[in-house]
């Protein structure tokens, strides 16, 4: 695994810091909180991941939301998927992403980017950049469902990947 440039750590720190804008829910029919917690199969975590996401900005009409997310997973076995992706056993997978949610209803288009850090001992890391294109639905009972296409860029090749997430939207609602 390669050494990681310091800029990736700075970006991750800024995402974790969570620029805390005042968020206001204006749509009376669909009230959303300011955080999501979800389990993702496939996706940015490659195999699976447990994720926390914060809404950094939401405009007044709620048709544009900016989010940041961090996740984590551990791979206890050698994992090979359809001869396109291989993970060594005892690898930690840490996705860091930021997305725009576009749409005024409960169904939103998701467009974003980020990276997943793969590491065994936190001294040697591999950074896998990625893009995110998908659909997100936050129902009135605040259940969050995400379906994403995620191209991963690893070792001079593009790996076409998908992710399915199910979680809960929570937090302060105004």
C-alpha positions in Angstrom: 0.0 0.0 0.0 1.1 3.5 -0.7 1.7 6.4 1.6 -1.2 8.9 1.7 -0.7 12.6 0.8 -1.5 14.9 3.8 -4.2 16.7 1.8 -6.5 13.7 2.2 -6.2 13.9 6.0 -7.0 17.7 5.8 -10.2 17.0 3.7 -11.3 14.3 6.1 -10.8 16.5 9.1 -12.8 19.3 7.5 -15.6 16.8 6.7 -15.6 15.6 10.3 -15.5 19.1 11.7 -19.0 19.5 10.2 -19.4 23.1 9.2 -22.5 23.7 11.3 -24.9 25.9 9.3 -28.3 26.6 10.8 -30.7 24.2 9.0 -34.4 24.8 8.7 -37.0 22.4 7.4 -39.6 24.5 5.5 -41.6 21.7 3.8 -44.5 20.8 6.1 -45.3 17.5 4.4 -41.9 15.9 4.6 -39.9 16.9 7.7 -36.3 15.7 7.7 -33.7 15.8 10.5 -30.2 16.9 10.0 -28.3 13.5 10.3 -28.5 10.1 8.8 -27.2 6.8 10.2 -27.2 3.9 7.8 -25.8 0.5 6.8 -24.5 0.3 3.2 -24.0 -2.9 1.3 -21.4 -2.5 -1.5 -21.0 1.2 -2.2 -18.2 3.4 -0.9 -17.2 0.9 1.8 -16.6 -1.7 -1.0 -17.9 -4.7 0.9 -20.2 -3.0 3.5 -20.0 0.0 5.9 -21.7 1.6 8.8 -22.1 5.3 8.1 -22.9 8.6 9.8 -23.9 11.6 7.6 -24.5 15.2 8.5 -26.4 17.8 6.5 -24.0 20.8 6.1 -26.4 23.1 4.2 -30.0 23.1 3.1 -31.5 25.9 1.2 -34.9 27.4 2.2 -36.9 25.6 -0.5 -35.1 22.3 0.5 -34.4 21.4 -3.1 -30.7 21.5 -2.6 -28.9 19.9 0.4 -25.1 19.5 0.9 -24.0 16.5 3.0 -20.8 15.0 4.3 -20.4 11.4 5.5 -17.9 9.2 7.2 -18.1 5.4 7.5 -16.2 2.4 8.6 -15.9 -1.3 8.1 -13.6 -4.2 8.7 -12.9 -7.1 6.3 -12.0 -10.2 8.3 -11.5 -12.5 5.3 -9.9 -12.4 1.8 -12.6 -10.8 -0.4 -12.8 -11.1 -4.2 -15.8 -10.0 -6.1 -16.4 -11.2 -9.7 -12.6 -11.0 -10.5 -12.8 -7.2 -10.4 -12.1 -6.3 -6.8 -9.9 -7.9 -4.2 -9.4 -7.0 -0.5 -6.9 -8.6 1.8 -8.2 -9.9 5.1 -7.9 -7.7 8.1 -8.4 -4.5 6.0 -10.2 -1.5 7.4 -12.3 0.4 4.9 -13.0 4.1 5.8 -15.2 6.0 3.3 -15.3 9.8 3.3 -17.7 11.5 0.9 -19.6 14.6 0.2 -22.8 14.8 -1.9 -25.5 17.2 -3.2 -29.1 16.1 -2.8 -31.2 17.6 -5.5 -35.0 17.7 -5.4 -37.8 19.2 -3.3 -39.7 16.0 -2.5 -38.8 13.0 -0.5 -37.1 11.5 -3.6 -33.8 13.2 -4.3 -31.0 12.8 -6.9 -27.6 12.3 -5.2 -24.4 13.5 -6.9 -21.1 13.5 -5.0 -17.5 12.4 -4.7 -15.1 11.2 -2.1 -12.6 8.5 -1.3 -12.2 5.3 0.7 -9.1 4.7 2.7 -8.0 1.1 2.8 -5.5 0.2 5.5 -4.4 -2.7 7.6 -2.2 -1.0 10.2 -3.0 2.8 9.7 0.7 3.3 8.7 0.3 2.2 5.1 -2.9 3.3 3.3 -4.4 3.1 -0.1 -6.7 5.9 -1.2 -9.5 4.8 -3.7 -11.2 7.9 -5.2 -14.8 7.6 -6.2 -17.9 9.4 -7.6 -21.5 8.9 -6.5 -24.6 9.0 -8.7 -27.9 7.8 -7.2 -31.3 8.1 -5.8 -32.2 8.8 -2.1 -35.6 8.5 -0.6 -36.4 9.7 2.9 -39.9 8.6 3.8 -42.3 10.4 6.2 -41.4 7.9 8.9 -37.8 9.1 8.4 -36.4 5.9 6.9 -33.6 6.6 4.5 -33.1 4.4 1.4 -30.2 5.0 -1.0 -29.4 3.3 -4.3 -26.1 4.4 -5.9 -23.8 3.8 -8.8 -20.3 4.3 -7.7 -17.3 4.2 -10.1 -14.1 3.5 -8.1 -10.7 4.5 -9.4 -8.1 1.9 -8.2 -4.7 1.2 -9.6 -5.3 2.9 -13.0 -8.6 1.1 -13.6 -12.2 2.0 -13.1 -14.3 -0.4 -11.2 -18.1 -0.1 -11.7 -19.8 -0.6 -8.3 -23.2 -0.2 -6.7 -24.4 0.5 -3.2 -27.6 -0.1 -1.4 -28.2 1.7 2.0 -30.9 1.5 4.6 -30.9 3.8 7.6 -32.6 6.3 9.8 -32.9 10.1 9.4 -32.8 11.9 12.8 -31.9 15.1 14.5 -33.4 18.5 15.2 -36.4 19.4 13.1 -37.6 23.0 13.0 
